[in-house]
Amino acid sequence: MSDQPLLSRLDLNLLVALDALLTERSVTRAAERLHLSQPALSASLARLRTHFNDPILARRGNSYELTPLALRLTEHTTTALEAARRVFESQATWSPRDSTREFSIYGSDYGFATIGSEVSRLAAESAPGVRFRFMLHNPSIVDDALNRLRSADGMVIPHGYLVDLPYADLWRDGWVVVASESNEQVGDELTMEVLGALPWVFTYQSRTAFTSAARQLQQLGIEPHVETVVESFLALPHFIAGTNRLGLIQAGLAHVAESVAGVRTLAAPFDATPVVNALWWHPVHGRDPEHAWMRGIFEQAAKLVSSRLHPSALAAGRA
């Protein structure tokens, strides 16, 4: 009850003003973004400074910088705005065909190139006003998934990275090795000795960001010499063409890798653990009928992705 008097004195429009100020770091640009006059937004900034007992924007020469408190508020403000939007967009009855909701999904370029494209197509057929926003994740977003998924609708990522969140399994995939056609040290088949001797391009490499196949190499006693790390599966073949490097990519993307001139894919000389891709979300979305519809679209798309995988991809992903 002690919070109610404070909240009752607050104007939710201040949250919108705060978000614009934190994003633009300028009263002038924030006012233009919100289609307000500069004096009106200056008045909102004055109220925010009084409320937080902090300048929020501090002048540094000819520009402004966010104060330490403002930096901490940045993520909270985005989350609060998204939560408020969801509250006021909720409806007693919901029709996909009449909806204009935007669903935001985190994932990798691999996920977007496979299931993301199918989800977008299926949604357009049954809900033409619905929009999807596919956002690339990174290690910090994955590590903070519980908080990130409060303001986003889901994250497409394989099992092994997230825990204690609801999920729906989507499709399975395997791994293939990418090599340059000009690499004379790679024959028609790979050996473990070759994997240990040649340099590598990895997708992600940190304590919490890694691929299961790359981690498996280390478990098999091979410590790859990693020359390059790129946080993109689709870009990986470009770092291998014309070199003696090797890389690992999901078998479902083998045709994409092979479309890069001078690159080929080969079966791994070890039984690579398959990728079990899933859609994860925050429990707060569990009873949302719109979110349930979205999850259904992902499940439909997953069946299409599985049916269109090349037989070699299915074999590589079989447990």
Buried (B, 14 or more C-beta within 10 A) or exposed (E): EEEEEEEEEEEEEBBBBBBBBBBBBBBEBBBBBBEBEEEEBBEBBEBBBEBBEBBBBEEEEEEBEBBEEBEEBBBEBBBBBBEEEBEEEEEEEBEBEEBEBEBBBBBBBBBBBBBBBBBBEBBEEEBEBBBBEBBEBEBEBBBEBEBBBBBBBBBBBBBBBBEEBBBBEBBBBBBBBBBBEEBEEBEEEBEBEBBBEBBBBBBBBEEEBBBBBBEBBEEEEBEBEEBBBBBBBBEBBBBBBBBBBBBBBBBBBBEBBBEBEBBBBBBBBBEBBBBBBBBBBBEEBEEBEBBEBBBBBBBBBBEBBBEEBEEBBBEBBEE
